[in-house]
Amino acid sequence: MAQHGTSAWSAVMALARAERPDGSAAASIRPLFAADPERFARFSWAADGLLLDLSKTSLSPAVLAALLDLARAMDLPGRRDAMAAGAAVNVTEGRAALHLALRAPARAGFRVGAEDASAEVHATLARMREFAVAVQDGRLRGATGERFTDVLNIGIGGSDLGPAMVARALWTPAAPLRAHYLGNVDAHAWEEIRPRLDPRRTLVLVASKTFTTQETMTNAALVRGWLAAAVGEAGVGGHLAALSTNLAATAAFGIAPERVFPFRDWVGGRFSLWSSIGLSLAIALGWEAFDRLLAGARAMDAHFLGAPLEANLPVLLALAEVWHVDGLGLGARAVLPYDERLARLPAHLQQVEMESLGKQVTLAGAPVAQRTGPVVFGEPGTNSQHSFMQLLHQGTTPVPADIILVANPAHPHADSHRKLLANGLAQAAALMRGKTLAEVRAEMAAAGTAEAEIARLAPHRVFPGDRPTTTLLLPRLDAFTLGQLVALYENKVACLGILWDINAFDQWGVELGKQLTGPILRALEGAPQKAQDGSTAGLLAAIGRAQSGG
Ligand SMILES: O=P(O)(O)OC[C@H]1O[C@](O)(CO)[C@@H](O)[C@@H]1O
């Protein structure tokens, strides 16, 4: 298999350094359109109605061919198939990464060793469905006999971001229940949600893969007390359910086994939206919506597993990222959904991508020879345009952007939607085209600006251009297309793990902070302090003084 420095990687890197035959640099985009009137058709692909346009990147036919060679040299198809076959691709934890099984049909026959993963997934899905429908039709009620109107999911990271993002995208007032998501251990979060809830009508899901996460357990205890005060200690159990892999811990917390919805350790937290971690969605949005979400992801998985590399959306998205990160040295990427309903998508993708790809050693534990995952951030358009887009247009750090467009809105305001789409398309065009000094000067002269003013202002008005964007176009945003979109990014992440030869499925980088929290917490509780670094000790003392009014 090719490692960085071997021929397939070298070929990509050589193209990144090379000038093209027409004299343009590897990062320039505009000449590619001039050279090929068919560029859009050649550099855009679709899968089940979802369109991926990479034409506004500097991928040339030669670069794409070299990247596809790299994918073959890294045995992307073989390693992708091994992942789907339940191999222990998460080598540091000795686990499979089989989230594809969560959205596959029962007959798909996914296995992890001797375990029939598909059968297990579908047994849990059947229980989730029964539970969700019973809550919705009022067969399952709270301790005081009232119907549940609200579901509160307590979880953090992968046990929060995915479901919260989907609920934000798909919830409408016609939905069966309202959904709320409590993640942060900062009790201001709980204080913000609490006034919206009536404990007698609230169903609480404690969502935690490990069921040991400090934030979740703290919030669960807080909310449990709130429930007990309203419905009595004996009634609390009727308001609780758990979503977890740790059945011993859910039992110790006092959650009845029939209210525990399990999943297995081969589901990574950031890929767990499709497991019982999605129960809040099945309850609040309805089973059909959850089922369609799975169907959309399933369609994307089928495409990922079956389409040839050169027309495979997750593969192409990953190859473009390799080009940007390694070839062009661009260490960040913006996610700009031009759809307010996708407001939480950047936050979800931050975890999916950065927790997966923020790695510095190969699978074998050697230092990586190339850059790995970029910083991911984002905000819906058009809000982003009035915030950080200035830097993307004129800053000294070019940042590739994913622009996500939805052709048909779910509202009747056609004028607003046309303006939204126009803005998204215009941002991508502006980033690519830029504006030269000569163009600025000509524009200002045509507007009658005095020469002195032109000389003073023109440099400020220049846009370098050649800044890459990737456009994703959805026909509409619904449960199916959202499932496709999220699975596209998940599968892209798996591809990048393979291309960079890193483990995309562990997250050791979160451990040190957790470890250090213990002694610092004890110090805040007043116990004799363990030796802290000078800054932490100073800050602890300052907090102490501020808390005692000093
Ligand atoms: O579901 P759990 O076990 O509570 O973990 C929550 C999150 O914490 C992390 O382990 C990181 O701290 C994530 O990977 C995970 O999604």
The ligand as an SDF file (V2000), in Angstrom:
LIG
                    3D

 16 16  0  0  0  0  0  0  0  0999 V2000
  -22.0450    9.0980   24.5490 O   0  0  0  0  0  0  0  0  0  0  0  0
  -21.0350    9.3470   25.5890 P   0  0  0  0  0  0  0  0  0  0  0  0
  -20.3390    8.0900   26.0190 O   0  0  0  0  0  0  0  0  0  0  0  0
  -21.6450   10.0580   26.7720 O   0  0  0  0  0  0  0  0  0  0  0  0
  -19.9090   10.2640   24.9930 O   0  0  0  0  0  0  0  0  0  0  0  0
  -20.1880   11.5500   24.5150 C   0  0  0  0  0  0  0  0  0  0  0  0
  -19.0850   12.0620   23.6410 C   0  0  0  0  0  0  0  0  0  0  0  0
  -17.8660   12.1210   24.3560 O   0  0  0  0  0  0  0  0  0  0  0  0
  -16.7830   11.7840   23.5130 C   0  0  0  0  0  0  0  0  0  0  0  0
  -16.2830   10.5770   23.9280 O   0  0  0  0  0  0  0  0  0  0  0  0
  -15.7110   12.8380   23.5370 C   0  0  0  0  0  0  0  0  0  0  0  0
  -15.4740   13.3010   24.8190 O   0  0  0  0  0  0  0  0  0  0  0  0
  -17.3850   11.6890   22.1260 C   0  0  0  0  0  0  0  0  0  0  0  0
  -16.6750   10.8700   21.3020 O   0  0  0  0  0  0  0  0  0  0  0  0
  -18.7610   11.2230   22.4380 C   0  0  0  0  0  0  0  0  0  0  0  0
  -19.6310   11.4310   21.3660 O   0  0  0  0  0  0  0  0  0  0  0  0
  1  2  2  0
  2  3  1  0
  2  4  1  0
  2  5  1  0
  5  6  1  0
  6  7  1  0
  7  8  1  0
  7 15  1  0
  8  9  1  0
  9 10  1  0
  9 11  1  0
  9 13  1  0
 11 12  1  0
 13 14  1  0
 13 15  1  0
 15 16  1  0
M  END
$$$$
